[in-house]
């Protein structure tokens, strides 16, 4: 039974040019927005800042009355404070308050409130209004408040926080549509909204902001990822996982080739075929799109991901041949293609299976253990399968090593495991103890 089915599958795959001649394809595209690097300093030109003063002797404090007023208002609204933050919020020196951090305000050259860290405080109360609090902290640069019960809408005046560049509101009680006014805070380099109950589509401007870290996983965001702007993001780390995004991965992702290191699409409802433009991401170390409804063959261009360490395309509907060039990548530590419908695997990829660096169980590969049944594979391929832009699956926008070159395959046990940063964002922040 298997030989007959295997012959049918090979014939079906021929229409996708899996074994055609490689083509160079178009040159790498660029974002439609120009970024300034290194980022402009927060300190105005020509200003010599005074030395930082000790917290118990800060001198004149910027916006002292305003900050003390809003802090006492928040204190009255907090009815649960297991770690004792609010009992320290006494007196007129906010630099001594737990969770408050002071530094020299660049354009005032006096001490002010530069940072809030309420992460894991587990504040409780009937209505802890984040926006009302932060809008009265005019000099704030960093606001971290994961694992609390903050809620409320974010209004337009957040763009008046001239130094705000890190905002972590993960694991709170925010809901409704994406808080679009946050995008007016144009210095944000770190934005973390994961583990809330936001829903609806994300604004196209989200991927135009000049941020290094963009974590919006584990919400209820839906609809398509904005194609026109997705590749404009300068983010190094992006997590869109655990939402309800639909449609294809935007081909514009290739524009992010100068910056993108890790991107997580897993556990959404993405469909369609992979764009060959993924192969432009020469700095990407992690690409994870497992547990979607993606299909088609793997583009040959993925053999150009020379920095790749982790690739996970498991639990989708991919089929065809596993590209040999993918298995020749120099730094790849783990490729997971389980639970798809792949039918062909070459000698280099077989070596990676033996080395436990390529995982292919649950496919349609003759001679391998733990594969789908012949009936399951036949049922899948009995329906027409096609992808738009079929000619692009042979685009190879780089120079690949010669197939004649010998590649030493190291066992996974003899490799140093990579240390990706974005996977930690998939874990709900835990309260500090």
C-alpha positions as CSV (number, residue, x, y, z in Angstrom):
1,X,0.0,0.0,0.0
2,X,2.7,2.5,1.0
3,X,4.7,2.3,-2.4
4,X,1.6,3.0,-4.4
5,X,0.6,6.0,-2.2
6,X,4.2,7.3,-2.2
7,X,4.2,7.3,-6.1
8,X,1.0,9.3,-6.1
9,X,2.4,11.8,-3.6
10,X,5.6,12.4,-5.7
11,X,3.4,13.1,-8.8
12,X,1.3,15.6,-6.8
13,X,4.4,17.4,-5.5
14,X,5.8,17.9,-9.0
15,X,3.4,20.7,-9.6
16,X,5.0,22.7,-6.9
17,X,8.4,22.7,-8.5
18,X,10.0,21.2,-5.5
19,X,12.8,19.8,-7.5
20,X,13.1,22.6,-10.1
21,X,16.2,24.7,-10.6
22,X,16.9,27.2,-7.8
23,X,16.3,30.8,-8.7
24,X,17.8,33.8,-7.1
25,X,14.6,35.8,-6.7
26,X,14.3,39.5,-6.1
27,X,16.8,41.4,-3.8
28,X,16.1,41.9,-0.1
29,X,13.4,44.5,0.4
30,X,13.7,47.3,3.0
31,X,11.2,48.8,5.4
32,X,9.3,51.8,4.2
33,X,10.3,53.7,7.4
34,X,13.9,54.8,8.1
35,X,15.2,54.4,11.6
36,X,17.8,56.4,13.4
37,X,20.5,54.2,14.9
38,X,21.9,54.5,17.5
39,X,18.8,55.9,19.1
40,X,18.9,59.6,20.0
41,X,19.9,60.3,23.5
42,X,17.3,61.3,26.1
43,X,19.7,63.9,27.3
44,X,19.4,67.2,25.4
45,X,22.6,68.3,23.6
46,X,25.0,70.4,25.6
47,X,23.4,69.6,28.9
48,X,25.8,68.5,31.7
49,X,23.7,66.5,34.2
50,X,24.3,66.9,37.9
51,X,25.5,63.8,39.7
52,X,22.9,61.4,40.9
53,X,21.9,62.1,44.5
54,X,21.2,59.4,47.2
55,X,17.6,58.5,47.7
56,X,17.6,59.7,51.3
57,X,18.9,63.1,50.2
58,X,17.5,63.7,46.7
59,X,17.4,67.5,46.9
60,X,14.4,69.2,45.1
61,X,12.1,66.7,43.6
62,X,10.5,67.1,40.2
63,X,6.7,67.2,40.3
64,X,6.7,66.3,44.0
65,X,3.1,67.4,44.8
66,X,1.6,65.8,41.8
67,X,3.3,62.5,42.3
68,X,2.5,62.4,46.0
69,X,-1.2,63.2,45.3
70,X,-1.7,60.4,42.7
71,X,0.3,57.9,44.8
72,X,-2.0,58.4,47.8
73,X,-5.0,58.1,45.5
74,X,-3.7,54.8,44.2
75,X,-2.9,53.7,47.8
76,X,-6.5,54.3,48.9
77,X,-7.8,52.2,45.9
78,X,-5.5,49.2,46.7
79,X,-7.3,46.9,49.1
80,X,-4.9,44.0,48.8
81,X,-1.1,44.5,49.1
82,X,0.5,41.2,50.2
83,X,4.0,42.4,49.8
84,X,3.7,45.6,51.7
85,X,4.4,48.2,49.0
86,X,1.9,50.8,50.2
87,X,3.0,50.9,53.8
88,X,6.2,52.5,52.6
89,X,4.3,55.2,50.7
90,X,4.5,57.8,53.5
91,X,6.2,61.1,53.8
92,X,7.2,63.5,51.1
93,X,10.2,61.8,49.6
94,X,8.9,59.4,46.9
95,X,12.4,58.1,46.2
96,X,12.0,56.0,49.4
97,X,8.7,54.4,48.3
98,X,8.9,50.7,47.5
99,X,8.6,50.2,43.8
100,X,9.7,53.8,43.0
101,X,13.1,54.6,41.5
102,X,14.7,58.1,41.1
103,X,17.3,59.5,38.8
104,X,18.2,62.9,37.3
105,X,15.5,64.2,34.9
106,X,17.5,65.1,31.8
107,X,15.7,68.3,30.7
108,X,15.2,69.6,34.3
109,X,18.5,68.5,35.8
110,X,17.0,67.7,39.2
111,X,16.0,64.4,40.8
112,X,12.7,62.9,39.6
113,X,10.7,59.7,39.4
114,X,12.3,57.8,36.5
115,X,11.0,54.2,37.0
116,X,8.2,52.3,38.5
117,X,8.5,48.5,39.2
118,X,5.3,46.9,40.6
119,X,6.0,43.6,38.9
120,X,4.5,40.8,40.9
121,X,3.1,43.1,43.6
122,X,-0.3,41.4,43.2
123,X,-2.2,44.6,44.0
124,X,-5.9,44.1,44.4
125,X,-8.8,46.6,44.4
126,X,-12.1,47.3,42.8
127,X,-10.6,49.6,40.1
128,X,-6.9,50.2,39.8
129,X,-6.7,52.7,37.0
130,X,-3.4,52.4,35.2
131,X,-3.8,55.4,33.0
132,X,-4.8,57.9,35.6
133,X,-1.8,56.9,37.6
134,X,0.8,57.0,34.8
135,X,-0.4,60.2,33.3
136,X,0.5,62.0,36.5
137,X,4.1,60.7,36.4
138,X,5.4,63.2,33.8
139,X,9.1,62.2,34.0
140,X,8.6,58.4,33.9
141,X,10.9,56.4,31.6
142,X,10.2,52.8,32.7
143,X,6.9,51.4,34.0
144,X,6.8,47.7,34.8
145,X,3.6,46.4,36.5
146,X,3.1,42.8,35.5
147,X,0.9,40.5,37.6
148,X,-1.4,43.0,39.2
149,X,-5.0,44.0,38.6
150,X,-4.6,47.2,36.7
151,X,-7.3,48.0,34.3
152,X,-8.9,51.0,32.4
153,X,-8.5,52.5,29.0
154,X,-5.4,54.3,27.8
155,X,-6.0,57.8,26.5
156,X,-4.2,60.1,24.0
157,X,-2.2,62.1,26.6
158,X,0.1,59.2,27.1
159,X,2.1,60.7,24.3
160,X,3.1,63.5,26.6
161,X,5.3,61.1,28.6
162,X,8.4,62.3,26.9
163,X,10.8,59.8,28.3
164,X,8.6,56.6,28.4
165,X,10.6,53.8,26.7
166,X,9.6,50.6,28.6
167,X,6.0,49.6,29.3
168,X,5.1,46.2,30.8
169,X,1.5,45.7,31.6
170,X,1.4,41.9,31.2
171,X,-0.8,39.7,33.2
172,X,-3.3,42.3,34.3
173,X,-7.0,42.9,33.7
174,X,-7.0,45.0,30.6
175,X,-9.7,44.2,28.0
176,X,-11.3,45.6,24.9
177,X,-9.6,46.5,21.7
178,X,-5.9,47.3,21.3
179,X,-5.0,50.5,23.2
180,X,-4.0,52.4,20.1
181,X,-3.1,55.6,22.0
182,X,-0.1,53.8,23.4
183,X,1.4,54.1,19.9
184,X,1.7,57.8,20.4
185,X,4.4,57.2,23.0
186,X,7.0,57.4,20.3
187,X,10.1,56.4,22.4
188,X,8.8,52.9,23.3
189,X,11.6,50.4,22.9
190,X,9.9,47.7,25.0
191,X,6.2,47.0,24.9
192,X,4.7,44.0,26.8
193,X,0.9,43.5,26.8
194,X,0.8,39.7,27.0
195,X,-1.6,37.8,29.2
196,X,-4.5,40.2,29.2
197,X,-7.9,39.9,27.5
198,X,-7.4,42.4,24.7
199,X,-9.3,41.4,21.5
200,X,-10.1,42.5,18.0
201,X,-7.6,43.3,15.3
202,X,-4.2,45.0,15.9
203,X,-3.7,48.4,14.3
204,X,-1.4,48.6,11.3
205,X,0.6,51.3,13.1
206,X,1.7,48.8,15.7
207,X,4.5,47.6,13.4
208,X,5.6,51.1,12.6
209,X,6.6,52.0,16.1
210,X,10.3,52.0,16.8
211,X,10.5,49.2,19.4
212,X,13.1,46.5,20.1
213,X,10.7,44.1,22.0
214,X,7.0,43.6,21.1
215,X,5.1,41.0,23.2
216,X,1.4,40.8,22.7
217,X,1.0,37.0,23.1
218,X,-1.8,35.3,25.0
219,X,-4.6,37.8,24.4
220,X,-7.6,37.4,22.1
221,X,-6.3,39.4,19.1
222,X,-7.9,38.2,15.9
223,X,-8.0,39.0,12.2
224,X,-5.1,39.2,9.9
225,X,-1.6,40.4,10.7
226,X,-1.3,43.8,8.9
227,X,0.5,42.9,5.7
228,X,1.4,46.4,4.6
229,X,3.3,47.3,7.8
230,X,4.4,44.0,9.4
231,X,7.8,44.1,7.8
232,X,8.4,47.7,9.0
233,X,9.0,46.6,12.5
234,X,12.5,47.1,13.8
235,X,11.8,44.7,16.7
236,X,14.4,42.1,17.6
237,X,11.9,39.9,19.4
238,X,8.2,39.5,18.5
239,X,5.6,37.2,20.1
240,X,2.2,37.0,18.6
241,X,1.5,33.5,20.0
242,X,-1.6,32.3,21.7
243,X,-4.0,34.7,19.9
244,X,-6.6,34.1,17.2
245,X,-4.8,35.6,14.2
246,X,-6.0,34.3,10.9
247,X,-4.7,34.4,7.3
248,X,-1.2,34.0,6.0
249,X,2.1,35.2,7.4
250,X,2.7,38.5,5.6
251,X,5.3,38.3,2.8
252,X,6.5,41.8,4.0
253,X,8.2,40.0,6.9
254,X,11.3,39.9,4.6
255,X,11.7,43.7,5.1
256,X,12.8,43.0,8.7
257,X,15.9,41.2,7.7
258,X,18.3,43.8,9.3
259,X,16.9,43.4,12.8
260,X,14.5,40.5,13.5
261,X,16.1,37.8,15.7
262,X,13.1,35.8,17.1
263,X,9.5,35.6,16.0
264,X,6.7,33.4,17.6
265,X,3.5,32.8,15.6
266,X,2.5,29.6,17.4
267,X,-1.0,28.7,18.6
268,X,-3.0,31.0,16.3
269,X,-5.2,30.2,13.4
270,X,-2.9,31.2,10.6
271,X,-3.4,29.6,7.2
272,X,-2.0,29.6,3.7
273,X,1.5,28.9,2.6
274,X,4.8,30.2,3.9
275,X,6.2,33.2,2.0
276,X,9.6,32.7,0.5
277,X,10.5,36.1,2.0
278,X,11.2,34.4,5.3
279,X,14.5,33.4,3.7
280,X,15.6,37.0,3.9
281,X,15.8,36.9,7.7
282,X,19.5,36.3,7.9
283,X,19.7,37.3,11.6
284,X,16.8,35.2,12.7
285,X,17.7,32.6,15.3
286,X,14.1,31.4,16.2
287,X,11.1,31.0,13.9
288,X,8.2,29.2,15.5
289,X,4.8,28.8,13.7
290,X,3.7,25.5,15.2
291,X,0.0,24.7,15.9
292,X,-1.6,26.7,13.1
293,X,-3.3,25.7,9.8
294,X,-0.4,26.5,7.6
295,X,0.2,24.4,4.5
296,X,2.2,24.0,1.4
297,X,5.9,23.0,0.9
298,X,8.7,24.6,2.8
299,X,10.3,27.3,0.6
300,X,13.8,26.5,-0.5
301,X,14.7,30.0,0.7
302,X,14.6,28.8,4.3
303,X,18.0,27.3,3.6
304,X,19.3,30.9,3.7
305,X,18.5,31.4,7.4
306,X,22.2,31.0,8.3
307,X,21.7,32.2,11.9
308,X,18.8,29.8,12.6
309,X,19.0,27.8,15.8
310,X,15.3,26.7,16.3
311,X,12.6,26.1,13.7
312,X,9.3,24.8,14.7
313,X,6.6,24.1,12.1
314,X,4.9,21.2,13.9
315,X,1.1,20.6,14.0
316,X,0.3,22.2,10.6
317,X,-0.5,20.8,7.2
318,X,2.8,21.1,5.4
319,X,3.8,18.5,2.8
320,X,6.3,17.6,0.2
321,X,10.0,17.3,0.6
322,X,12.0,18.6,3.5
323,X,14.7,20.8,1.9
324,X,18.2,19.4,2.3
325,X,19.5,23.0,2.5
326,X,17.5,23.4,5.7
327,X,19.4,20.5,7.2
328,X,22.8,22.0,6.2
329,X,22.4,25.2,8.2
330,X,25.5,25.6,10.4
331,X,24.0,26.5,13.7
332,X,20.6,24.7,13.7
333,X,20.0,23.0,17.0
334,X,16.4,21.9,16.7
335,X,14.0,21.6,13.7
336,X,10.6,20.3,14.6
337,X,8.3,19.2,11.7
338,X,6.2,16.7,13.5
339,X,2.5,16.1,12.7
340,X,2.5,17.4,9.1
341,X,2.3,15.5,5.8
342,X,5.9,15.5,4.6
343,X,6.7,12.7,2.2
344,X,10.4,13.0,1.2
345,X,13.5,13.3,3.2
346,X,17.1,13.4,1.9
347,X,20.4,12.0,3.3
348,X,21.5,15.2,5.1
349,X,18.1,15.5,6.9
350,X,18.2,11.8,7.8
351,X,21.5,12.5,9.5
352,X,19.8,15.2,11.6
353,X,17.1,12.8,12.6
354,X,19.7,10.4,13.8
355,X,21.4,13.2,15.7
356,X,18.0,14.1,17.3
357,X,18.1,17.6,15.9
358,X,15.3,17.0,13.4
359,X,11.9,15.6,14.5
360,X,9.6,14.2,11.9
361,X,7.2,11.9,13.7
362,X,3.5,12.0,12.6
363,X,4.2,12.6,8.8
364,X,4.0,10.4,5.7
365,X,7.6,9.4,5.5
366,X,8.1,5.8,4.4
367,X,10.5,3.8,6.5
368,X,10.3,6.0,9.5
369,X,8.6,5.1,12.8
370,X,5.6,6.8,14.3
371,X,4.2,8.1,11.0
372,X,0.6,8.7,10.0
373,X,-1.3,5.7,8.5
374,X,-1.4,5.2,4.8
375,X,-5.1,5.9,4.9
376,X,-4.6,9.2,6.7
377,X,-2.0,10.3,4.1
378,X,-4.1,9.2,1.2
379,X,-7.1,11.1,2.5
380,X,-5.1,14.3,2.8
381,X,-3.6,14.1,-0.7
382,X,-6.9,13.1,-2.3
383,X,-7.9,16.8,-2.1
384,X,-6.3,19.4,-4.5
385,X,-3.4,21.2,-2.9
386,X,-1.9,24.4,-4.2
387,X,-0.2,27.6,-3.2
388,X,-0.2,31.1,-4.7
389,X,3.1,32.2,-6.2
390,X,4.2,28.6,-6.7
391,X,7.2,29.7,-8.7
392,X,8.7,31.4,-5.6
393,X,9.2,28.1,-3.7
394,X,12.5,27.7,-5.6
395,X,13.7,31.2,-4.9
396,X,17.1,31.0,-3.0
397,X,18.2,34.6,-2.2
398,X,21.7,33.5,-1.1
399,X,24.5,31.3,-2.1
400,X,24.0,27.9,-0.6
401,X,26.9,25.5,0.3
402,X,27.5,22.9,-2.4
403,X,25.7,19.7,-1.9
404,X,29.0,18.0,-2.4
405,X,30.5,19.7,0.6
406,X,30.7,17.4,3.6
407,X,28.8,18.6,6.7
408,X,29.8,17.2,10.0
409,X,26.6,16.4,11.9
410,X,27.0,16.8,15.7
411,X,24.7,15.0,18.0
412,X,22.3,17.2,20.0
413,X,23.9,15.9,23.2
414,X,27.2,17.4,22.1
415,X,25.9,20.8,21.3
416,X,25.4,23.8,23.6
417,X,21.7,24.5,23.8
418,X,20.7,28.0,22.5
419,X,19.3,30.6,24.9
420,X,16.3,32.2,23.1
421,X,14.7,35.2,24.9
422,X,11.2,35.2,23.4
423,X,10.0,31.8,24.7
424,X,10.1,33.1,28.3
425,X,7.3,35.5,27.2
426,X,5.0,32.5,26.8
427,X,5.0,31.8,30.5
428,X,2.6,33.8,32.6
429,X,4.6,36.1,34.8
430,X,4.7,34.8,38.3
431,X,4.4,37.0,41.4
432,X,7.6,37.6,43.3
433,X,7.8,35.9,46.6
